[in-house]
Amino acid sequence: MTKIRGLLPGLLLASAACSSPSTAQTAGGEIEVTAEIENLAVTPREGDLVTLLFRVSNNTRSTVILRDLSQPIDLMLSGSSGAVASWQLAQSGLLTYLPDRDDWLYDRTKRSDALRPVFNSGLLVPKESLTLRARVRLLEMPIDFQFTYFELTEDELRRKVYFEKHEDKLIRYQHLVGRELADALTPSLRTEVGGHRIVVFPHAEPIANSALLKTFRFQSPLKHRLFSKEQAARIAGVEPPRKGGYTFSTVFDGWVLPKNQGHVLVTPAGVTELPEMRN
């Protein structure tokens, strides 16, 4: 596991409404993604934790299922990324697949030993949008993000997506056709994460390699700190860190840099070796 993970960008999802001008470039293609710093009163400094407000809009002619939003740490290193958000998730309770009916039975009142990440909260029909918040540490500008999703045909919608249907105290997820499917795919005016339909999409992992990819770049003014990371590197006796190889602690007001297979906290007062932390 990655050391000092607790000091890396964390995840905080919530509903939101846009209130200030966008400061991000939109993604190419017909899936539009914008981002802005929420409640921005002053120009942030390097290392500050801020809340980024993302808005994702489906401007395609197809239904899409969102999968992940990630922040690549080093685009030259395969698998080097930090999760910002995921719409493919597990929920507490017992979820049972019924092969004879080809549907899923979900009971919130029962416990399950194995959580199954087959629920998805990011199904967007054409012209539908959602918003989310994420806590991100601003270390360098610009910040690149990667956004993965699946684009489904009408036939794939009928075969691969299971929609929620309440039955007494149980919730059943099943395929829909005709009028029921059309009603389930009616665009919603709500943009909050919690306001969107929840579906079961068990195919996200088996077809992960076929997920579509969008990248977009967030750009915003960023003040440099008086005690720079280059100064910290000289004090610690290490090379200046590459992008993604360091972070900043606002609690201790110092830079966290890699050294001797570990990490050190560097402040103007000196260098402190950090213990290894694992999830």
Secondary structure, DSSP 8 states (H G I E B T S, - for coil): --TTGGGS-----------S---B---SSSEEEEEEETT--S--BTT-EEEEEEEEEE-SSSEEEEEEEEEES-TTSTT-EEEEEESEE--SSEEEEETTTTEEEEETTS--SS--TTEES-EE-TT-EEEEEEEEE--SSSEEEEEEEEEE-HHHHHHH-EEEEEETTEEEEE---HHHHHHHTS--S--SGGGS--EE-TTTTTTGGG-EEEEEEE----B--SS-HHHHHHHHTS----TTS-EEETTTTEEEEEETTEEEEEETTEEEEE-----
